[in-house]
Amino acid sequence: MSGGVTLPWRMQKLKVGAPTLSYDNIKKPLKCPKGKRWNYDALNKEWSLVDAEKQPTPSPPAVLASVVTEDTTGLGNIHIDGPAPSAFLTHHIEASDTFQGICLRYKITPLDLHRANSGFTGENLHLCPNPLKIPRPEPTATVVEGESGLSHNELVSILLRRCSGMARNEAKAYLMLSDWDLNEALKDAKEDGF
């Protein structure tokens, strides 16, 4: 068989006027049924459909709370309550950006980036919202010191070294019961056979 022959069933035709796919409106909410409205719970990051007349369930008071009761965003009948998203930075996606590059630039894990942006899947930046929400790093934990000037983790480590065979959670429990007094925790552990 000669490879130069073009058979009609081997010919592919390109449709020039075919519609193209756009991800611009992928985050747009669905229209709500008559007498209902969308309610967004910012703490659980969940949308629910509730009666339009029903007031939202009272949530615990938040310092940075934003409540939207009318359509100011053009998104329809939506109610947003809960803390304002001030724990995020924004990153406008450029053509040269890559998913891993963004994670490395902001020193975050891919899972954190997915969670902050409504759990989009994959690494395709065309499928994620623009601008991206980048979670800010958690503030560093303050060191809580006991009476002796040692932190709780240091006290747990000392107790673990002195009592062989004790698990970390057991050592922490002994220290918590003795109000973080190392000598009393050691005495209680020795009485229990450690």
C-alpha positions in Angstrom: 0.0 0.0 0.0 1.2 3.4 -0.8 1.1 6.0 2.0 0.7 8.9 -0.3 -2.9 8.1 -1.3 -5.5 10.2 0.5 -8.6 8.2 1.1 -11.8 10.0 1.9 -12.4 8.4 5.2 -8.8 9.4 6.3 -9.4 13.0 5.7 -10.1 15.2 8.7 -12.1 18.4 8.2 -11.6 21.3 10.5 -14.7 23.3 11.6 -13.6 26.9 11.5 -16.7 28.4 13.0 -17.0 26.1 15.9 -17.6 27.7 19.3 -14.7 27.8 21.8 -14.9 27.0 25.4 -14.5 29.7 28.0 -14.0 29.3 31.8 -15.0 33.0 32.6 -18.3 32.2 34.2 -17.5 28.9 35.8 -17.9 30.3 39.4 -21.3 31.9 38.6 -24.0 30.5 41.0 -27.1 28.8 39.7 -30.4 30.7 39.7 -32.4 30.0 42.8 -36.0 28.7 42.7 -38.9 31.0 43.5 -39.2 31.9 47.2 -35.6 30.7 47.9 -32.2 32.3 48.2 -28.6 31.1 48.4 -26.9 31.3 51.9 -23.1 31.1 52.1 -21.6 29.9 55.4 -18.0 31.4 55.4 -16.8 29.2 58.3 -17.7 25.9 56.6 -17.4 27.3 53.1 -20.7 25.8 52.1 -23.7 27.1 50.1 -27.2 26.2 51.0 -30.7 26.9 49.7 -33.0 28.5 52.3 -36.4 30.2 52.3 -36.2 33.9 51.2 -38.3 35.0 54.2 -36.3 33.0 56.7 -33.6 35.0 58.4 -30.1 33.4 58.5 -29.3 31.4 61.7 -27.5 33.6 64.2 -23.8 32.9 64.2 -21.4 33.7 67.0 -20.3 37.3 66.9 -17.3 37.8 64.6 -15.0 40.7 64.7 -14.7 41.1 60.9 -18.2 40.2 59.7 -19.6 41.2 56.4 -23.3 40.7 55.7 -24.7 41.1 52.2 -28.4 41.2 52.0 -29.0 42.7 48.6 -27.6 42.1 45.2 -24.5 44.4 45.0 -22.3 42.0 43.1 -24.6 41.1 40.2 -24.6 37.5 41.3 -28.4 37.2 42.0 -30.2 36.3 45.2 -27.2 35.6 47.5 -26.6 36.1 51.2 -23.1 36.1 52.5 -22.3 36.1 56.2 -19.3 35.3 58.3 -15.8 36.7 58.6 -14.4 38.8 55.8 -11.7 37.0 53.8 -8.9 39.1 55.2 -6.7 36.1 55.7 -5.8 36.0 52.0 -3.5 37.7 49.6 -4.5 38.0 46.0 -2.5 37.0 42.9 -3.5 38.0 39.4 -2.7 35.1 37.1 -0.4 36.0 34.2 0.4 34.0 31.1 3.9 33.0 32.5 2.5 31.7 35.8 2.5 28.0 36.6 0.8 26.2 39.5 4.0 25.0 41.1 5.6 28.4 40.6 2.8 30.1 42.5 3.1 27.6 45.3 6.9 28.1 45.5 6.6 31.9 45.3 4.2 32.1 48.3 5.7 29.1 50.2 2.3 27.3 50.4 1.3 23.7 49.6 -0.8 22.9 46.6 -3.5 21.6 49.0 -3.7 24.9 50.7 -4.0 26.7 47.4 -6.8 24.4 46.3 -8.6 24.9 49.6 -8.4 28.6 49.5 -9.8 28.8 46.0 -12.9 26.7 46.5 -11.2 23.4 45.8 -10.6 23.6 42.1 -9.0 20.4 40.8 -5.8 19.9 38.9 -3.1 22.3 38.0 -4.8 24.1 35.2 -4.7 27.8 36.0 -7.5 28.4 33.4 -9.9 26.5 35.7 -9.2 28.5 38.8 -10.6 31.9 39.8 -8.7 34.9 38.8 -7.4 36.5 41.0 -6.2 33.6 43.1 -6.6 33.8 46.9 -3.3 33.0 48.5 -3.6 32.0 52.2 -1.4 34.0 54.5 0.8 32.0 56.8 -0.5 31.3 60.3 1.1 33.5 62.9 3.8 31.7 64.8 2.7 30.1 68.0 3.7 31.8 71.1 5.8 29.8 73.5 3.9 29.1 76.7 6.3 28.7 79.6 5.7 26.8 82.8 6.8 27.9 86.3 10.4 26.8 85.6 10.7 28.9 82.5 10.5 25.9 80.1 8.0 25.6 77.4 5.3 22.9 77.5 7.1 20.9 74.7 10.4 21.0 76.6 8.7 19.8 79.8 7.1 16.9 77.8 10.5 16.0 76.4 12.1 16.0 79.8 9.4 13.8 81.2 9.8 11.4 78.3 13.5 11.1 78.8 13.1 10.4 82.5 10.3 7.8 82.2 11.1 5.2 79.6 8.2 3.5 77.8 5.9 6.5 78.2 4.1 7.8 75.2 4.1 11.5 74.3 0.3 11.9 74.9 0.7 10.2 78.3 3.5 12.6 79.3 1.4 15.5 78.2 -1.5 14.2 80.3 0.6 13.8 83.4 1.9 17.3 83.0 -1.5 18.8 82.4 -2.9 17.0 85.5 -0.1 18.3 87.6 -0.6 21.9 86.3 2.7 21.6 84.3 4.8 20.9 87.5 7.6 18.6 86.4 8.4 17.2 89.8 4.8 16.4 90.6 4.3 14.8 87.2 7.4 12.7 87.7 6.2 11.6 91.1 2.8 10.6 89.7 4.4 8.7 86.8 6.7 6.8 89.1 3.7 5.8 91.3 2.0 4.4 88.2 5.1 2.3 87.3 7.0 4.3 84.8 
